Amino acid sequence: MDSVSSTALLPEAFQGSRDDITGQFGLIWEQIKVPLIVPLLKLGVVISLTMSVMLFIERLYMGIVIVLVKLFGRKPEKRYKWEPIRDDVEMGNSAYPAVLVQIPMFNEREVYQLSIGAACGLSWPSDRIVIQVLDDSTDPTVKDMVELECQRWASKGINITYQIRDNRKGYKAGALREGMKHSYVKHCDYVVIFDADFQPEPDFLCRSIPFLVHNPKIALVQARWKFVNANECLMTRMQEMSLDYHFTVEQEVGSATYAFFGFNGTAGVWRIAALNEAGGWKDRTTVEDMDLAVRASLRGWKFLYLGNLQVKSELPSTFKAFRFQQHRWSCGPANLFRKMVMEIIRNKNVSLWKKVYVIYSFFFVRKIIAHIVTFFFYCIIMPATILVPEVEIPKWGAVYIPSIITILNAVGTPRSLHLLVFWILFENVMSLHRTKATLIGLLEAGRVNEWIVTEKLGDILKTKASNKAPRKPRLRIGERVNFLELGFGAFLFFCGCYDFAHGKNHYFIYLYLQSIAFFIVGFGYVGTFVPNS
């Protein structure tokens, strides 16, 4: 009887101990919640709502401008002088300006033939064009393959050169800068840049160069990207939606209003005189293209975006490659903003309104606020208010403004409107990495100058599928599982459960969906998985 009594008492002791610990945590929470947590969370709500309004006004402004441009704006051929370059019997091929085509590469085993072949197929007199393959590859086999491809085209009469360096200093910017030092470049008027996965149509130069020839104030003509693998997986469809808005709205508005936008780093033609006047290529950030564009703009040069001139390219289809790309694209602009903001303010060559546009609209709202507010508001502040009911978010800030911003963002890709919910959830997940990269850029911390070339797959999956029967890939936990996403997924799921049990705002619907998105990405089930060879 004594033994039974003592056994029965043990669970009660444990229960009492557990209740004491829970009570202590509850007491501590109540003591710090009112004087500390509530004021901080209220401040976070105010800051987040302010940033949301800033982003909303920016998106609304660009939406109105793009509608006006489409309805009443003149086509580039009407705004600027454009005449085709005609053959001249007396001048011969010298009627065509000399053009340098640069193709920077780094271990591009899967796509090098596509870009080199497309560049060699450009319609332009052979004695007025130089194709420069800038190969920074570290794989000797890939280097040999690229060099042989260049030799093959050279044997057909194409003026193509294969250039290598002893080191990768400056990465892409360093390679482009070294390429400009060769003596034959002095005879060239314009330089065209294509990344290794870009495939221009034969008439690319005939459609773009005349704008530069007949308009001496234009420094850059930028073409639009066309994605050959947009339908490869759901992740590439999400990327297409984001980039289509960038090209359809942001680039078009910048070109039509202030003749300024960020150079996309590829599929563009630069006037070499403008490039040199701006100081050439600099490797101080991971966005050497944007750096050059801002410096050239501050010297009064104009840019032109041609939305109807499209160049085929490849979207990163593995999550690892996409994540590294987004780190570079988010960290670089923030770091460039830090380095150039005072230079822009002190500049005397451009108008006050253009300075405001570049600093506030181009940099601050689009490159910094857009990332930070998406992550902190929707993935931290909003879930935290469920645990602290004393703090409320007004419905216009939690529902109406985000809905309008989302609809305005979706106009670039009408064919994907049915994927809007998936796009929202995926963008919120990616905002984690973009916000982290943005803060690294602003603070110049850790990985601020990290440069990892975006992996291109080309037809690798089709080739592997045709060569061998499919097999279950070997799973490496460290490569496939993303613990940061799993952590935020667990946090949002807990907040959703708490809201379902105790809340009144019905945020749990969004929180469950968003936590599932974080879990899917966390366990690596997003994008294309390349099986081990």
Secondary structure, DSSP 8 states (H G I E B T S, - for coil): -HHHHHHHHHHHHHHHHHHHHHHHHHHHHHHHIIIIIHHHHHHHHHHHHHHHHHHHHHHHHHHHHHHHHHHH---HHHHS-------BTTTBGGGS--EEEEEEESS-TTTHHHHHHHHHT--S-GGGEEEEEEE----HHHHHHHHHHHHHHHTTT--EEEEE-SS-TTHHHHHHHHHTTSGGGGG-SEEEE--TT-B--TTHHHHHHHHHHH-TTEEEEEEEEEETTTTSSHHHHHHHHHHHHIIIIIIHHHHHHTS-----SSSEEEEHHHHHHTT----SSS-HHHHHHHHHHHTT-EEEEEEEEEEEE----BHHHHHHHHHHHHHHHHHHHHHHHHHHHH--SS-HHHHHIIIIIIIIIIIIIHHHHHHHIIIIIHHHHHH-TTS---HIIIIIHHHHHHHHHHTT-GGGGGGHHHHHHHHHHHHHHHHHHHHHHHHT-TTTT--------TTHHHHHHHHS--------HHHH--HHHHHHHHHHHHHHHHHHHH-SS-THHHHHHHHHHHHHHHTT-SB------
